[in-house]
Amino acid sequence: MSKVKVIPCSGIGKVFGLMARETALKITNELKTGETEILCLGHIVTGDADAKEKIEGHSCITIDGCPRLCSAKNVSLAGGIVKAKYRTVDEMRNHKGVDAGTATALTEDGWKIIDELSEKVCTKVDEILKEDE
């Protein structure tokens, strides 16, 4: 069984990028360790052969911080099959007025949002694995 690739944006300098990375890490390191694998967007963007080989023709989920969708666009350009795209900025819209934290540290509310988004992504991982059987 091929693992679903989870690729967060690099989004340095904004809380949304930190949220994307923390969500991907939670999913791949805690919630779906055997079914998912995290990949570095920087390696994909620079054309790293190992990264390209890992995503080309494989099911991928991207988690972007902002509307630019850098992760989703670059994964598609590198040959990954983007089965789902998430944006942490969209998740924040469900929590108007909440302080999620800074570019370097999440608040307790920020971690709650990560938990909610992680659940959504894990549900999608299960759907993708069923499709790919």
C-alpha positions in Angstrom: 0.0 0.0 0.0 1.3 3.4 -1.0 1.2 6.1 1.7 -0.8 9.3 1.2 1.7 12.1 0.8 0.9 15.2 3.0 2.7 18.3 1.9 2.3 21.6 3.9 3.4 25.0 2.6 6.6 26.5 3.8 4.8 29.7 4.9 7.5 31.2 7.1 6.6 34.4 8.9 2.9 33.9 9.3 0.8 31.9 11.8 -1.0 30.2 8.9 2.2 28.6 7.6 3.0 27.3 11.1 -0.6 25.9 11.3 -0.1 24.1 8.0 3.2 22.5 9.1 1.9 21.6 12.6 -1.2 20.0 11.1 0.9 17.9 8.6 3.2 16.8 11.4 0.4 15.8 13.7 -1.2 13.7 11.0 2.0 12.0 9.8 3.7 11.6 13.2 0.7 10.9 15.5 -2.6 10.2 13.9 -1.9 8.3 10.6 1.8 7.2 10.9 1.4 4.1 8.9 -0.8 5.6 6.2 0.8 9.0 5.5 4.2 10.5 4.8 5.2 14.2 5.0 7.3 15.7 2.3 9.2 19.0 2.2 7.8 21.5 -0.3 11.2 23.1 -0.7 12.6 19.8 -2.1 9.7 19.5 -4.5 10.0 23.1 -5.7 13.8 22.8 -6.3 13.3 19.6 -8.3 14.9 17.2 -5.8 14.8 13.8 -7.6 13.9 11.8 -4.5 11.0 14.1 -3.6 9.7 14.0 -7.2 9.9 10.2 -7.3 7.9 10.0 -4.0 5.0 12.1 -5.3 4.9 11.5 -9.0 1.7 9.6 -9.7 0.9 9.3 -6.0 -2.1 10.5 -4.0 -1.3 13.7 -2.2 -3.0 16.1 0.2 -1.7 19.7 0.4 -2.1 22.0 3.3 -1.5 25.7 2.4 -1.5 28.6 4.7 -2.7 31.3 2.3 -4.8 31.6 -0.9 -1.8 31.3 -3.1 -1.9 27.5 -2.8 1.9 27.2 -3.4 1.9 23.6 -2.1 -1.0 22.5 -4.2 0.3 24.1 -7.4 3.9 22.8 -7.0 2.8 19.3 -6.1 0.7 19.2 -9.3 3.5 20.6 -11.4 5.8 17.8 -10.0 3.3 15.1 -11.0 1.6 14.5 -7.7 -2.1 13.7 -7.7 -3.7 16.3 -5.4 -6.7 14.5 -4.0 -7.5 17.3 -1.5 -6.4 20.9 -0.8 -6.7 22.5 2.6 -6.0 26.1 3.6 -5.5 27.1 7.2 -6.7 30.6 6.4 -10.1 29.0 5.6 -10.1 27.2 9.0 -9.5 30.5 10.7 -12.7 31.9 9.1 -14.6 29.3 11.2 -13.0 30.9 14.3 -13.5 34.6 13.7 -11.7 36.7 16.4 -9.7 33.8 17.7 -5.9 34.4 18.3 -4.2 31.3 16.9 -0.8 32.6 17.8 2.3 33.9 15.9 4.6 32.7 13.2 6.6 30.8 15.8 4.1 29.7 18.5 0.5 28.7 18.6 -1.9 29.5 21.4 -4.2 27.0 23.0 -6.9 28.0 20.6 -4.5 27.6 17.7 -3.8 24.0 18.7 -7.6 23.4 18.9 -7.9 24.5 15.3 -5.0 22.2 14.4 -6.9 19.3 16.0 -10.1 20.1 14.1 -8.2 20.4 10.7 -6.3 17.2 11.5 -9.5 15.3 11.9 -10.8 16.6 8.6 -7.6 15.6 6.8 -7.5 12.1 8.5 -11.1 11.5 7.2 -9.9 12.4 3.7 -6.8 10.1 4.1 -9.2 7.2 4.9 -11.3 8.0 1.8 -8.2 8.1 -0.4 -6.9 4.8 0.9 -10.3 3.2 0.2 -10.3 4.6 -3.4 -6.7 3.5 -4.0 -7.3 -0.1 -2.9 
